[in-house]
Amino acid sequence: MMDFELNDEQRLFRETLRTFVDREIRPVAQEWEESGRYPTEIVATMRSMGLFGLTVPEEYGGLGADMVSFALVFEEIAKGWMGIAGILGSHTLACWMIAKHGTPQQKQQFLPDLATGARRSGIALTEPDAGTDLQGIRTVAVRDGDHYLLNGRKTWITNARHANPLPVLCKTTPGADPAHRGMSVLLVEEGFEVLRDLPKLGYKGTESCEVLFDNVRVPAANLLGGVEGRGMQQVLSGLETGRINVAARALGIAQAAYDEALSYAGQREAFGQKIGEFQAVQLKLADMAMKTQASRLLVYWAATRADAGHRVDMEAGMAKAFASEAAAECALLAMQVHGGYGYSKEFVVERLYRDAPLMMIGEGTNDIQRVVIARSLLSGKGRIG
């Protein structure tokens, strides 16, 4: 027998999340997104709920959540406002990396405060000239006694103004061949400069910044794991969970688009009947329902495999690629069901349509996901059927 249901604890957790989203996020999302207002009050509630400790082990004061519950957080919050999910996304990835790869001293120093949200974090990977090709980064850290001198520029950094520490992928041995052997992650607590906020189509509510490191002195004790040359492996292992997070956000957008379209189709009348009675609208609703539910099964499958201790680069890649494309398709279909109103900022589907494309790009483009999936299948490490 296969069980496709959440357990009692997960269901209760989901209900708690839905109550929080309905009470604190949905009523303000449209207005705050339009005005560019930072969701300070929502962040405070997420702190009180312990959500900043999602991926922090219980011994350090975190929730130590299973990956299905982890996915539920991003699905439910993204249904209300995807930008809020972004505030937690980069933070939980950084926490996971420190918990998985940090030295005992680093875990003790950072994780308890990260779990409560007293400290917040992000992750600095992408550069103006290096996104998908992380081995092409130019940020360099040179050892200087018991410190590193860090120089470079990072872009698309979520939580940049609030991050302490900010894990930064850099080259500690610039001439290494292959390049990844010379790459490390430094946990930077201070000294970097936020240059600007990047203007964006969607994904409002959280900032995405360009960050400058100009001879920033970072204690050698803040080298993640304490050994140089392991940064790329540390980042790639973290991105497996990051892709479950992005896939779950996409699922939330797809579900929200379906919910809005279904509701509208049952209310709006044209030619003397509800538009949901027209076959053209019914076909759209059916397509949205299928894509959303297939996304859900892929996301929960990847999360369940991760909970069982497996590597999930193939599973998370499948979930992320499929769910993100389903989200974009469902957002467009929902806009079509709404007609002219779907193009209006007074309706939620306009925001969903702008938020969805990022999920196809972030945490590794979908083309890269397909390469990862194919290589896993061809090598025999991943199997279907």
C-alpha positions as CSV (number, residue, x, y, z in Angstrom):
1,M,0.0,0.0,0.0
2,M,1.2,3.5,-0.8
3,D,0.1,6.4,1.4
4,F,-0.4,9.7,-0.4
5,E,-1.8,11.5,2.7
6,L,-0.1,13.8,5.2
7,N,0.2,12.4,8.7
8,D,-1.8,14.0,11.6
9,E,1.1,16.2,12.7
10,Q,1.7,17.5,9.2
11,R,-2.0,18.2,8.7
12,L,-2.2,20.2,12.0
13,F,0.9,22.1,10.9
14,R,-0.7,22.9,7.6
15,E,-3.8,24.2,9.3
16,T,-1.7,26.4,11.5
17,L,0.1,27.8,8.4
18,R,-3.2,28.4,6.6
19,T,-4.6,30.3,9.6
20,F,-1.5,32.5,9.7
21,V,-1.7,33.2,5.9
22,D,-5.4,34.0,5.9
23,R,-5.1,36.3,8.9
24,E,-1.8,38.1,8.3
25,I,-0.7,37.8,4.7
26,R,-3.7,37.7,2.3
27,P,-5.4,40.9,3.7
28,V,-2.3,43.0,3.0
29,A,-0.5,41.3,0.1
30,Q,-2.0,43.4,-2.7
31,E,-1.5,46.7,-1.0
32,W,2.0,46.1,0.4
33,E,3.2,44.5,-2.9
34,E,2.0,47.6,-4.8
35,S,3.6,50.1,-2.4
36,G,6.9,48.2,-2.0
37,R,6.4,48.1,1.8
38,Y,8.6,45.6,3.7
39,P,6.5,43.1,5.6
40,T,8.0,43.7,9.0
41,E,5.0,42.6,11.0
42,I,4.7,39.3,9.0
43,V,8.4,38.6,9.7
44,A,7.8,39.1,13.4
45,T,5.0,36.5,13.4
46,M,7.1,34.0,11.5
47,R,9.7,34.5,14.1
48,S,7.2,33.8,16.9
49,M,6.0,30.7,15.1
50,G,9.6,29.3,14.9
51,L,9.6,29.2,11.1
52,F,13.1,30.7,10.9
53,G,14.3,27.5,12.6
54,L,12.8,25.1,10.0
55,T,16.1,23.6,9.0
56,V,17.9,24.1,12.3
57,P,18.2,20.9,14.4
58,E,16.2,20.8,17.6
59,E,19.4,20.6,19.7
60,Y,20.1,24.2,18.6
61,G,16.6,25.4,19.3
62,G,15.2,24.9,15.8
63,L,12.2,22.9,14.5
64,G,14.3,20.3,12.8
65,A,11.3,19.9,10.4
66,D,10.9,17.0,8.1
67,M,11.1,17.9,4.4
68,V,7.4,17.4,3.7
69,S,6.6,19.9,6.5
70,F,9.3,22.1,5.0
71,A,7.6,22.0,1.6
72,L,4.2,22.7,3.2
73,V,5.5,26.0,4.6
74,F,6.6,27.3,1.2
75,E,3.5,26.0,-0.5
76,E,1.1,27.6,1.9
77,I,2.9,30.9,2.2
78,A,3.4,31.2,-1.6
79,K,-0.4,30.7,-2.0
80,G,-0.8,34.0,0.0
81,W,2.2,36.0,-1.3
82,M,5.2,34.4,-2.9
83,G,7.6,37.2,-1.8
84,I,7.1,36.3,1.9
85,A,8.2,32.7,1.1
86,G,11.4,34.2,-0.4
87,I,12.3,35.7,3.0
88,L,12.3,32.2,4.5
89,G,13.8,30.4,1.5
90,S,17.3,31.7,1.4
91,H,17.5,31.8,5.2
92,T,16.5,28.1,5.5
93,L,19.1,27.1,2.9
94,A,21.8,28.9,4.8
95,C,20.8,27.3,8.0
96,W,20.7,23.9,6.4
97,M,24.3,24.4,5.0
98,I,25.6,25.5,8.4
99,A,23.9,22.6,10.2
100,K,25.1,20.1,7.6
101,H,28.7,21.4,6.9
102,G,29.6,23.8,9.7
103,T,32.2,23.1,12.4
104,P,30.9,22.5,16.0
105,Q,32.0,26.1,16.8
106,Q,30.1,27.5,13.8
107,K,27.0,25.6,14.7
108,Q,27.1,26.8,18.2
109,Q,27.8,30.4,17.2
110,F,25.2,30.8,14.6
111,L,22.4,28.3,14.7
112,P,20.6,29.2,18.0
113,D,20.1,32.8,16.9
114,L,19.3,31.8,13.3
115,A,16.6,29.5,14.7
116,T,14.8,32.3,16.4
117,G,15.2,34.8,13.7
118,A,17.4,37.0,15.9
119,R,19.9,36.5,13.2
120,R,18.8,36.1,9.6
121,S,20.6,34.8,6.6
122,G,20.7,34.4,2.8
123,I,23.1,33.0,0.3
124,A,25.5,34.8,-2.0
125,L,26.2,32.7,-5.1
126,T,25.2,34.6,-8.3
127,E,27.4,37.3,-9.8
128,P,26.9,39.8,-12.6
129,D,28.9,37.5,-14.9
130,A,28.2,34.1,-13.3
131,G,24.8,32.6,-12.6
132,T,24.3,29.1,-13.9
133,D,28.1,28.7,-14.3
134,L,29.1,29.1,-10.7
135,Q,32.6,27.9,-11.4
136,G,33.0,31.1,-13.3
137,I,32.6,33.4,-10.3
138,R,35.3,36.1,-9.7
139,T,34.8,36.8,-6.0
140,V,38.2,36.0,-4.3
141,A,39.2,35.5,-0.7
142,V,43.0,35.7,0.1
143,R,44.3,34.4,3.4
144,D,45.8,37.1,5.6
145,G,47.0,35.7,8.9
146,D,43.9,34.6,10.8
147,H,41.6,36.4,8.4
148,Y,40.6,36.3,4.8
149,L,40.4,39.5,2.6
150,L,37.3,39.1,0.5
151,N,36.8,41.0,-2.8
152,G,34.0,40.7,-5.4
153,R,30.4,41.5,-6.3
154,K,27.3,39.4,-5.9
155,T,23.8,40.0,-7.3
156,W,20.2,38.8,-6.8
157,I,20.9,38.4,-3.0
158,T,17.7,37.9,-1.0
159,N,17.8,39.2,2.6
160,A,21.0,41.0,1.9
161,R,20.2,43.9,4.3
162,H,19.3,41.5,7.1
163,A,21.9,38.8,6.6
164,N,24.3,38.1,9.5
165,P,26.0,35.8,8.6
166,L,25.8,35.8,4.8
167,P,27.4,32.7,3.3
168,V,29.5,33.8,0.3
169,L,30.8,31.4,-2.4
170,C,34.2,32.5,-3.4
171,K,37.6,31.3,-4.8
172,T,40.2,30.7,-2.1
173,T,42.5,29.1,-4.8
174,P,41.7,31.1,-8.0
175,G,43.9,29.0,-10.3
176,A,42.6,25.6,-9.3
177,D,41.9,23.1,-12.0
178,P,39.1,22.1,-12.0
179,A,37.9,25.4,-10.6
180,H,35.5,23.9,-8.0
181,R,38.5,22.5,-6.0
182,G,39.5,26.1,-5.3
183,M,36.1,27.3,-4.1
184,S,35.0,27.8,-0.5
185,V,32.1,29.4,1.5
186,L,32.8,32.1,4.0
187,L,30.2,33.1,6.6
188,V,30.5,36.9,6.4
189,E,29.0,38.8,9.4
190,E,29.8,42.4,8.5
191,G,31.7,44.8,6.3
192,F,29.9,44.3,2.9
193,E,28.0,47.0,1.2
194,V,24.5,46.7,-0.3
195,L,24.8,48.8,-3.6
196,R,21.2,48.7,-4.8
197,D,17.9,46.9,-5.0
198,L,17.2,45.3,-8.3
199,P,14.0,46.3,-10.0
200,K,11.8,43.2,-10.6
201,L,8.8,42.1,-12.5
202,G,7.4,40.3,-9.5
203,Y,8.7,38.7,-6.3
204,K,8.0,41.9,-4.3
205,G,8.1,42.1,-0.5
206,T,11.6,40.8,-0.2
207,E,14.6,42.7,-1.5
208,S,16.9,41.3,-4.1
209,C,20.2,43.2,-3.9
210,E,23.6,43.8,-5.5
211,V,26.3,43.4,-2.9
212,L,29.9,44.6,-2.9
213,F,32.8,43.1,-0.9
214,D,35.7,45.5,-0.9
215,N,38.6,44.1,1.2
216,V,36.1,42.7,3.7
217,R,38.0,41.1,6.6
218,V,36.4,37.7,7.5
219,P,37.8,35.6,10.4
220,A,39.4,32.3,9.1
221,A,37.2,30.6,11.8
222,N,34.2,31.6,9.5
223,L,35.3,29.3,6.7
224,L,32.4,26.9,6.4
225,G,33.5,23.5,7.6
226,G,37.0,24.7,8.4
227,V,38.6,23.3,5.2
228,E,39.2,25.2,1.9
229,G,38.0,23.8,-1.4
230,R,34.7,22.3,-0.4
231,G,32.4,25.3,-1.2
232,M,31.0,24.0,-4.4
233,Q,30.0,20.6,-2.9
234,Q,28.5,22.4,0.1
235,V,26.4,24.7,-2.1
236,L,25.2,21.9,-4.4
237,S,24.1,19.8,-1.5
238,G,22.2,22.8,-0.1
239,L,20.6,23.5,-3.5
240,E,18.9,20.1,-3.4
241,T,16.7,21.3,-0.5
242,G,16.6,24.7,-2.1
243,R,14.9,23.2,-5.2
244,I,12.3,21.5,-3.0
245,N,11.6,24.9,-1.5
246,V,11.3,26.6,-5.0
247,A,9.2,23.7,-6.3
248,A,6.8,24.1,-3.3
249,R,6.6,27.8,-3.9
250,A,5.6,27.1,-7.5
251,L,3.0,24.6,-6.3
252,G,1.6,27.3,-4.1
253,I,1.3,29.7,-7.1
254,A,-0.3,27.0,-9.2
255,Q,-2.8,26.1,-6.5
256,A,-3.7,29.8,-5.9
257,A,-4.2,30.4,-9.6
258,Y,-6.5,27.3,-9.8
259,D,-8.4,28.4,-6.7
260,E,-9.0,31.9,-8.1
261,A,-10.1,30.6,-11.5
262,L,-12.5,28.0,-10.0
263,S,-14.1,30.6,-7.7
264,Y,-14.4,33.2,-10.5
265,A,-15.9,30.6,-12.9
266,G,-18.6,29.9,-10.4
267,Q,-19.5,33.5,-9.9
268,R,-19.1,35.4,-13.2
269,E,-22.0,35.3,-15.6
270,A,-22.0,35.7,-19.4
271,F,-24.7,35.1,-22.0
272,G,-27.1,34.2,-19.2
273,Q,-25.1,31.6,-17.4
274,K,-22.1,31.0,-15.2
275,I,-18.9,31.0,-17.2
276,G,-18.0,27.7,-15.6
277,E,-20.7,26.1,-17.6
278,F,-18.9,26.9,-20.8
279,Q,-16.8,24.0,-22.0
280,A,-13.9,26.3,-23.0
281,V,-13.6,27.3,-19.3
282,Q,-14.1,23.8,-18.0
283,L,-11.1,22.6,-20.1
284,K,-8.9,25.2,-18.6
285,L,-10.0,24.3,-15.1
286,A,-9.3,20.6,-15.8
287,D,-5.8,21.4,-17.1
288,M,-5.0,23.6,-14.1
289,A,-6.2,20.9,-11.7
290,M,-4.1,18.2,-13.4
291,K,-1.0,20.3,-13.5
292,T,-1.3,21.4,-9.9
293,Q,-2.0,17.9,-8.5
294,A,0.9,16.4,-10.5
295,S,3.2,19.1,-9.2
296,R,2.1,18.3,-5.6
297,L,2.9,14.6,-6.0
298,L,6.3,15.4,-7.5
299,V,7.1,17.9,-4.7
300,Y,6.0,15.6,-1.9
301,W,7.8,12.6,-3.5
302,A,11.1,14.6,-3.6
303,A,10.6,15.7,0.0
304,T,9.8,12.1,1.2
305,R,12.9,10.8,-0.6
306,A,15.0,13.4,1.2
307,D,13.4,12.5,4.5
308,A,14.5,8.9,3.8
309,G,18.1,10.1,3.6
310,H,18.5,9.8,-0.2
311,R,20.2,12.2,-2.5
312,V,17.5,13.9,-4.4
313,D,19.2,15.9,-7.1
314,M,17.1,14.1,-9.8
315,E,13.8,14.1,-7.8
316,A,14.1,17.8,-6.7
317,G,15.1,18.7,-10.2
318,M,12.0,17.0,-11.6
319,A,9.7,18.7,-9.0
320,K,11.2,22.1,-9.5
321,A,11.1,22.0,-13.3
322,F,7.6,20.6,-13.6
323,A,6.0,22.6,-10.8
324,S,7.5,25.9,-12.0
325,E,6.3,25.5,-15.5
326,A,2.9,24.4,-14.2
327,A,2.8,27.5,-12.1
328,A,3.4,29.8,-15.1
329,E,0.8,27.9,-17.2
330,C,-1.8,27.9,-14.5
331,A,-1.3,31.7,-13.8
332,L,-1.8,32.4,-17.5
333,L,-4.9,30.1,-17.7
334,A,-6.3,31.8,-14.6
335,M,-5.8,35.2,-16.2
336,Q,-7.7,34.0,-19.3
337,V,-10.6,32.7,-17.2
338,H,-10.8,36.1,-15.6
339,G,-10.8,37.9,-18.9
340,G,-10.1,41.6,-18.7
341,Y,-10.2,41.5,-14.9
342,G,-7.2,39.1,-14.9
343,Y,-5.1,41.9,-16.2
344,S,-6.1,44.3,-13.4
345,K,-4.0,44.8,-10.3
346,E,-7.2,44.7,-8.4
347,F,-7.3,40.9,-8.8
348,V,-4.8,38.4,-7.4
349,V,-4.1,36.6,-10.7
350,E,-2.2,39.5,-12.1
351,R,0.4,39.1,-9.2
352,L,0.5,35.4,-9.6
353,Y,1.3,35.9,-13.4
354,R,4.3,38.1,-12.5
355,D,5.5,35.9,-9.6
356,A,5.5,32.6,-11.4
357,P,8.4,33.0,-14.0
358,L,11.0,33.4,-11.3
359,M,10.5,29.8,-10.2
360,M,11.6,28.6,-13.6
361,I,14.9,30.6,-13.3
362,G,15.8,30.6,-9.6
363,E,17.8,27.8,-7.9
364,G,19.1,26.6,-11.3
365,T,17.2,27.2,-14.5
366,N,14.9,24.5,-15.8
367,D,17.3,23.7,-18.7
368,I,19.9,22.9,-16.0
369,Q,17.4,20.7,-14.1
370,R,16.8,18.7,-17.3
371,V,20.5,18.1,-17.7
372,V,20.8,17.0,-14.1
373,I,17.8,14.7,-14.5
374,A,19.2,13.2,-17.7
375,R,22.7,12.6,-16.3
376,S,21.2,10.9,-13.3
377,L,19.2,8.6,-15.4
378,L,22.1,7.8,-17.9
379,S,24.5,7.1,-15.0
380,G,22.0,4.7,-13.4
381,K,22.0,6.7,-10.1
382,G,18.4,7.7,-10.8
383,R,15.7,5.4,-12.0
384,I,12.1,5.7,-13.1
385,G,9.7,2.7,-13.0
